[in-house]
């Protein structure tokens, strides 16, 4: 049996968890909107056409923000196409995903949906085919109370009070040649600077996210970030990161080591932000918005066969397996370990499209990745303690990878501790210990385990609980020493609470 030790000190902290780190993403793509969160013809939907079963699963995750409407979709989108009477809305070609967008679901429907989902909007503006003027107009429509053209247009559409959207993305993946209206770093940096300046003239209270590289492997990575920030550093608050991982060759150890690459990616972008800060002699720090992350590769082959110019096709519908859930758990741990700089993150996406939730005409169910995401969001609020993991390692394509990924969250208000841990060993359990004498008056509340003998096991509508957590862990605490044996290939949530509560 492998052995590992976790070292913490309640006074050595990384930072407070910004709840927005547990955000997600809904794009006009595939069945994320239509047949996903919105299906007026379904008996499973409410009077506004919102899927009640999907809403229930989303509320159970406690998703704090949802990014919308894209993604690649936003770079060709006219937000005005999706407001006003539905009978007057016209279908348009969506060049990003080569489908027809009906525009029956738009900004106002999305904001209605966020209220029912108990979440907030992270809105993106089109800096591909549009720019400053349109960004100014949508902020006015959403955030100004009344007395101007666009604020009064919102009121005419039946929404008296402003939406007061606080978080805005300045475009999406603008370095990518696949992006409609993609730009050089110089072009984008200047556009982001001016757009951000004007948007904050309309509403100074908003926060802005500038586009970083579309993913780490982009040939312009690092220079793109530096050049962009040299232009718009004073106007923006966050820089975005996007990254997806896959296992098409079934090399599970390398796949599970992807969290090592994610950690290095975050460290690199932090360094670039701080380089520009030093160059500008600024006292302001740019934080990170990891607003697209997930496993994505299962649907690539089927998507090559899709017919062009259809509506809401089955697109990017990855069916996730158990090993995907293990990596998602490790990625959540990685995000939490950078809570001092990563303030926003969006699991991409939320329903049907590379998503933890799937729907059909007859129901909704949880994919394997739903569970670590839900556990982290529900139990991962508080203060991240600097968690030193002493673990055996294995050789991977990313270098040495620890068999154990772990982080500990202290919630002083609720008087709880939560330890998240992934044992990546495929053949051995792991004995883990942690000195918790600084929390001598805490006891074990629960030890939840997500484990399965078959790494490729999936959840389906017919068998929705094939991969599901159970409270069967063996964590114990004695004289301030926490010990647990973590099953091979398992995601673990060990919860402790103060005695007497």
PyMOL commands that set and color helices and strands:
alter all, ss='L'
color gray80, all
select helices_A, chain A and resi 19-22+52-61+72-76+79-82+86-88+107-117+132-143+149-156+185-202+223-232+252-256+258-279+300-303+322-337+369-379+437-439
alter helices_A, ss='H'
color red, helices_A
select strands_A, chain A and resi 2-7+13-16+23-25+65-68+92-94+99-101+120-125+167-170+207-210+238-245+287-295+342-347+357-360+363-366+383-385+388-390+393-396+399-402+404-411+416-423+430-435+442-451+476-478+481-486+490-498
alter strands_A, ss='S'
color yellow, strands_A
deselect
rebuild
show_as cartoon
